[in-house]
């Protein structure tokens, strides 16, 4: 499958290193407000396994890397099914939180302060989401 510019799109399996890299590639093309500065830790529990990745928004750019970051402003922890439903847009994070399927930690005031930027990430990651196998 070809994408713009003649490059070949890679279909990445949700939560794999290739998928996290596809988020990073999509994020590199972002053009967000330069004053935004937030680090979000994502932790997904899949049975006995845990997948952690970090979304860093700063200087108008978005970077996504595997692992953890102790400097994260906020963290989200959920099971695989909830993470996939949120990523696909089937369930709002707020609904998952209210249902007890999403745990939030860290600076909740900062999370609210950056809510618009975090909502913009949905559009930023749309190309990666379109090429994801769930």
SVG drawing of the C-alpha trace seen along z (x, -y; Angstrom):
<svg xmlns="http://www.w3.org/2000/svg" viewBox="-19 -29 31 42">
<polyline fill="none" stroke="black" stroke-width="0.4" points="0.0,0.0 1.5,-3.3 1.2,-6.6 2.0,-10.1 5.5,-10.7 5.9,-7.1 6.8,-5.6 5.3,-2.3 3.0,-2.4 3.8,0.2 0.8,1.8 1.8,2.0 0.2,4.2 -1.2,2.3 1.2,1.8 4.3,3.2 7.5,1.3 6.6,0.7 3.3,-0.8 5.0,-3.1 7.5,-4.1 4.5,-4.9 3.1,-7.2 6.5,-8.9 6.6,-9.4 3.1,-10.8 4.0,-13.1 7.1,-14.4 4.8,-15.9 2.8,-17.7 2.6,-21.5 1.2,-22.3 1.4,-25.5 5.0,-25.9 4.2,-26.9 2.7,-23.5 4.8,-21.3 3.5,-18.0 4.8,-14.5 2.2,-11.7 3.0,-8.2 0.9,-5.5 0.8,-2.0 -1.2,0.8 -1.7,4.1 -2.1,7.1 -2.5,10.2 0.9,10.6 2.6,8.2 2.9,4.5 3.6,2.1 4.7,-1.4 5.3,-4.3 5.7,-8.1 4.2,-10.9 6.2,-14.2 4.7,-17.4 7.0,-20.4 8.2,-23.2 5.3,-22.4 6.4,-18.8 5.3,-15.4 7.7,-12.5 6.7,-9.0 9.1,-6.5 8.9,-3.1 9.4,-2.8 8.8,-5.0 9.6,-8.6 9.7,-9.5 9.3,-13.2 5.8,-12.5 3.2,-15.1 0.4,-12.6 0.0,-8.9 -2.7,-6.7 -3.0,-3.0 -5.5,-0.7 -6.0,2.8 -5.4,3.6 -9.1,3.7 -9.7,0.3 -6.5,-1.2 -7.6,0.2 -11.1,-1.2 -9.8,-4.6 -7.2,-4.6 -9.8,-3.6 -12.2,-6.4 -14.9,-3.9 -14.7,-5.0 -13.8,-8.5 -11.0,-8.5 -13.3,-10.4 -15.9,-7.6 -13.3,-4.9 -12.1,-6.9 -15.6,-7.3 -16.2,-3.5 -13.0,-2.7 -11.3,-1.2 -8.7,-4.0 -6.6,-5.1 -5.1,-8.6 -2.2,-9.7 0.0,-12.7 -0.8,-16.4 -4.5,-16.4 -4.6,-20.2 -1.9,-20.2 -3.9,-17.5 -6.9,-19.9 -4.7,-22.8 -3.4,-20.8 -6.7,-19.2 -6.9,-21.0 -3.4,-19.9 -4.1,-16.3 -7.3,-16.4 -5.3,-17.6 -3.2,-14.4 -6.1,-12.5 -5.7,-14.2 -1.9,-14.0 -2.0,-10.2 -4.8,-9.6 -2.3,-8.4 -0.8,-5.8 -4.3,-4.8 -5.4,-4.2 -2.4,-1.9 -2.8,0.1 -4.0,3.7 -5.8,4.2"/>
</svg>
